[in-house]
Each structure stands twice: as C-alpha cells, then as structure tokens.
C-alpha cells in the first residue's frame, strides 16, 4: 500500500515527503480519487448486473435440462465474478489513497491551529508508518490531536485495525493474475453457489465513507 500511495501521490518527482507537499496538492489528489471512486463504483454495479443476468440465464438453462448450455453460462459467470472481485480490490485501494490525501489536508489544518510539535512528530515518522496510520480512514483534526497525545498506543491500534480491514486491497493484483490464468486453464468443476453467492454484497463498500467511519 505504501508504494501505491507514494507513486500515486508524487508521480511527478517521487522524492518528497508527503507532508512537504502543499495542502493544495493533497486537495487535488483527494478530488481525483473521489472521481475515480465514483467511476469504479459505477463499473462495479454494472458487473453486478451482468453477474445477475448470467445467473438468470444459468438457472433457465438448468431448468430446461440444457446442462451444456448451463455450463457455458456458469463459466461466463465465473469470469464476471473474478472481474467483480478485482474491481472491489481496486475500490479499496483508491479509497485508501483518497483517505490518505484527505488526512494530509487535515494535518495541514492541524498545523495551522495547533502547536507545531504535532507536525514535527509526524515529520519524524517513517513514511510507511505514516501511510499505514492515515490511509485506513479519514480523521478530523481533533481526532488527530487526541491520537498524537495518546502517543505509543496509537500506532499499534491503528496498524492492527488497518491490516484487518484492508486485506482485499492487497488481493487486487493477485486476482487480476488469477483471472488471466483461468482463461487459459482447462475446464474444471464449478460451484454455482460460490459463483453467485451474495451478488449484492457490500464488502467492497468498506472503501470510501464506510472506511472513513469505521
């Protein structure tokens, strides 16, 4: 996640610390991520609809006794499901980029209204730790101040929660590779229940507002 955020945030030069970038840069990045999230969620919803259509086609073929045709629909549905899971992973990734940019904006706000000691402490942090701490959810200025005042407790709690709630993000590239491999692998027995389960599930909605409020 650190490499993803670092390259996304500073694609122009890649060398500066996130807190050295002006507040306006982070505001631009936050808006870009919000626009990307809107597009990704729209694409996700289209894939859900496509998967639902495949389920209906599969069930109709199965009911009609056309097992070969049903298997074709099931194979198509599996490919759609894999694309959907990949999209959900991408949503998680972009949501965390958005959260990080929003928190960098709020850190600038904190610096303007509070003692510079908080700013100096954040500047001294390892960049990877800073990324872990501020990509899980958006934090208000008073939350940041309270977090910094608690000192050492914060890092363990935040990083632990981060790891629990963002595992899907790290699976995105793996899912893309799995999807490519499956397109060339021999046909295997497929489980319709596993393919069609929870089409309307909201696990990917941990991104965006849900991640921010967790």
ZIPE-V815303 format. One record per backbone hydrogen bond with DSSP energy under -0.5 kcal/mol. CO is the residue of the C=O (numbers start at 1). NH is the residue of the N-H. Records with the same first field share a line. If there is no record, write none. Layout:
CO: NH / NH
This chain:
1: 5
2: 6
3: 7
4: 8
5: 9
6: 10
8: 11
10: 14
17: 20 / 21
18: 21
22: 25 / 26
23: 27
24: 28
25: 29
26: 30
27: 31
28: 32
29: 33
30: 34
31: 35
32: 36
33: 37
34: 38
35: 39
36: 40
37: 41
38: 42
39: 43
40: 44
41: 45
42: 46
43: 47
44: 48
45: 49
46: 50
47: 51
48: 52
49: 53
50: 54
51: 55
52: 56
53: 57
54: 58
55: 59
56: 60
57: 61
58: 62
59: 63
60: 64
61: 66
62: 65
65: 67
66: 70
67: 71
68: 72
69: 73
70: 74
71: 75
72: 76
73: 77
74: 78
75: 79
76: 80
77: 81
78: 82
79: 83
80: 84
81: 85
82: 86
83: 87
84: 88
85: 89
86: 90
87: 91
88: 92
89: 93
90: 94
91: 95
92: 96
93: 97
94: 98
95: 99
96: 100
97: 101
98: 102
99: 103
100: 104
101: 105
102: 106
103: 107
104: 108
105: 109
106: 110
107: 111
108: 112
109: 113
110: 114
115: 118 / 119
116: 120
117: 121
118: 122
119: 123
120: 124
122: 125
126: 130
127: 131
128: 132
129: 133
130: 134
131: 135
132: 135 / 136
140: 144
141: 145
142: 146
143: 147
144: 148
145: 149
146: 150
147: 151
150: 153
151: 154 / 155
152: 156
153: 157
154: 158
155: 159
156: 160
157: 161
158: 162
159: 163
160: 164
161: 165
162: 166
166: 169 / 170
167: 170 / 171
168: 171
169: 172
171: 175
172: 176
173: 177
174: 178
175: 179
176: 180
177: 181
178: 182
179: 183
181: 184 / 185
190: 192
191: 195
192: 196
193: 197
196: 199
198: 201
202: 205
203: 206
204: 207
207: 210 / 211
208: 212
209: 213
210: 214
211: 214
